[in-house]
Amino acid sequence: MCNLHSQKQLLSTKEEKYWSQRYQEERTGWNIGYPSTPLKTYIDQLEAKSIEILIPGAGNAYEAEYLWQQGFINVFVMDISPIPLNRFQKRNPDFPSQQLLQEDFFNHKNQYDLIFEQTFFCSFLPTAKKRFAYAKHMNTLLKPSGKLVGLWFDIPLTGNMEKRPFGGDKLLYLKYLTKHLNAVTFERCYNSIPPRQGNELFGIFTKKQA
């Protein structure tokens, strides 16, 4: 077990148990085993290696692994379950354990230059309250010039509250996101991996100032 920076008192026990069970049972259909092409392409054009980066709901965190391999030293990997974080540490034994955060995203406090979204938004219950809270907290976690960059599933949102990932479309997402964030771009992703072609939106958002 790696020495995780854990804030157990802040964790949602129900969510932690749910996701840990998914990892234990290998029910991780979202796991592609490598950095997704759209995010890797975005990472490849970044030059400042010292920027502070957060990946919430990171799971196996292949994007974080790629960032670390490319020399980005201030990458913070967050998940509510310790299982993917421990797996990440085993794959990357030189990665600082204090940058592995077992926390509930909605309780996290810090600020970042860049936050990556990779299937996290679509993983929690799609209530209006929760989705507005996501946008509001993303705004809080971004530095004044910070960016939220990532992928959102462009798939129908059904009424099945057990069928994750939960979807939506461009207009629905913008309803929530633009209350607290500025949309720089939010369009159908042109370079999705083949199994997700036509089912992803790529977005860049900035902090909306008060």
Backbone hydrogen bonds, N-H to C=O, Kabsch-Sander energy under -0.5 kcal/mol:
donor,donor_aa,acceptor,acceptor_aa,energy
4,L,2,C,-1.6
5,H,97,S,-0.7
5,H,100,L,-1.8
6,S,4,L,-1.4
7,Q,102,Q,-1.4
10,L,7,Q,-2.1
11,L,8,K,-1.3
13,T,11,L,-0.9
16,E,12,S,-2.8
17,K,13,T,-2.6
18,Y,14,K,-2.3
19,W,15,E,-2.6
20,S,16,E,-2.4
21,Q,17,K,-2.2
22,R,18,Y,-1.8
23,Y,19,W,-2.2
24,Q,20,S,-2.6
25,E,21,Q,-2.3
26,E,23,Y,-1.0
27,R,22,R,-2.6
28,T,26,E,-1.4
31,N,28,T,-1.9
32,I,30,W,-0.6
40,K,36,S,-2.6
41,T,37,T,-2.6
42,Y,38,P,-1.8
43,I,39,L,-2.8
44,D,40,K,-2.3
45,Q,41,T,-0.5
45,Q,42,Y,-1.2
46,L,43,I,-1.9
49,K,47,E,-0.9
51,I,48,A,-0.9
53,I,51,I,-0.6
53,I,74,N,-2.9
54,L,114,L,-2.2
55,I,76,F,-2.4
58,A,55,I,-0.6
58,A,78,M,-3.1
61,A,58,A,-2.2
65,E,61,A,-2.0
66,Y,62,Y,-2.2
67,L,63,E,-2.6
68,W,64,A,-2.5
69,Q,65,E,-2.2
70,Q,66,Y,-1.6
71,G,68,W,-1.4
72,F,67,L,-2.4
73,I,49,K,-1.4
73,I,71,G,-0.8
74,N,49,K,-0.6
76,F,53,I,-3.1
77,V,75,V,-0.5
77,V,99,Q,-2.7
78,M,55,I,-2.4
78,M,76,F,-0.5
79,D,101,L,-2.1
85,L,81,S,-0.6
86,N,82,P,-2.5
87,R,83,I,-2.1
88,F,84,P,-2.4
89,Q,85,L,-2.2
90,K,86,N,-2.0
91,R,87,R,-1.9
92,N,88,F,-1.9
95,F,92,N,-2.2
99,Q,96,P,-1.9
100,L,97,S,-1.8
101,L,77,V,-3.4
101,L,99,Q,-0.6
102,Q,5,H,-1.1
102,Q,100,L,-0.6
103,E,79,D,-0.7
103,E,101,L,-1.2
105,F,103,E,-0.6
107,N,104,D,-2.2
108,H,104,D,-0.6
108,H,105,F,-1.4
112,Y,141,L,-2.6
113,D,52,E,-1.6
114,L,52,E,-1.8
115,I,147,K,-2.6
116,F,54,L,-2.4
117,E,149,V,-2.4
118,Q,116,F,-0.5
119,T,151,L,-1.0
123,S,120,F,-2.2
124,F,120,F,-0.6
124,F,121,F,-0.5
127,T,125,L,-1.7
131,R,127,T,-2.4
132,F,128,A,-2.5
133,A,129,K,-1.9
134,Y,130,K,-2.0
135,A,131,R,-1.8
136,K,132,F,-2.5
137,H,133,A,-2.6
138,M,134,Y,-2.5
139,N,135,A,-2.0
140,T,136,K,-1.7
141,L,137,H,-2.2
142,L,138,M,-1.1
142,L,139,N,-0.5
143,K,112,Y,-2.7
146,G,143,K,-2.5
147,K,113,D,-1.9
148,L,205,F,-2.9
149,V,115,I,-2.8
149,V,147,K,-0.6
150,G,203,G,-2.3
151,L,117,E,-2.1
152,W,201,L,-2.2
154,D,199,N,-2.5
155,I,153,F,-1.2
155,I,168,G,-0.5
158,T,156,P,-0.8
161,M,159,G,-0.9
163,K,160,N,-0.9
164,R,162,E,-1.3
166,F,122,C,-3.5
167,G,156,P,-0.5
168,G,155,I,-2.5
173,Y,169,D,-2.7
174,L,170,K,-2.5
175,K,171,L,-1.6
176,Y,172,L,-1.0
176,Y,173,Y,-0.7
177,L,173,Y,-3.1
178,T,174,L,-2.1
179,K,176,Y,-0.9
180,H,177,L,-1.3
181,L,177,L,-1.6
182,N,206,T,-2.7
184,V,182,N,-0.7
184,V,204,I,-2.8
185,T,204,I,-1.6
187,E,202,F,-2.0
189,C,200,E,-2.6
196,R,193,I,-2.1
197,Q,194,P,-1.4
199,N,196,R,-2.5
201,L,152,W,-2.7
202,F,187,E,-3.1
203,G,150,G,-2.6
204,I,185,T,-2.7
205,F,148,L,-2.9
206,T,182,N,-2.4
207,K,146,G,-0.9
208,K,180,H,-1.4
209,Q,207,K,-0.7
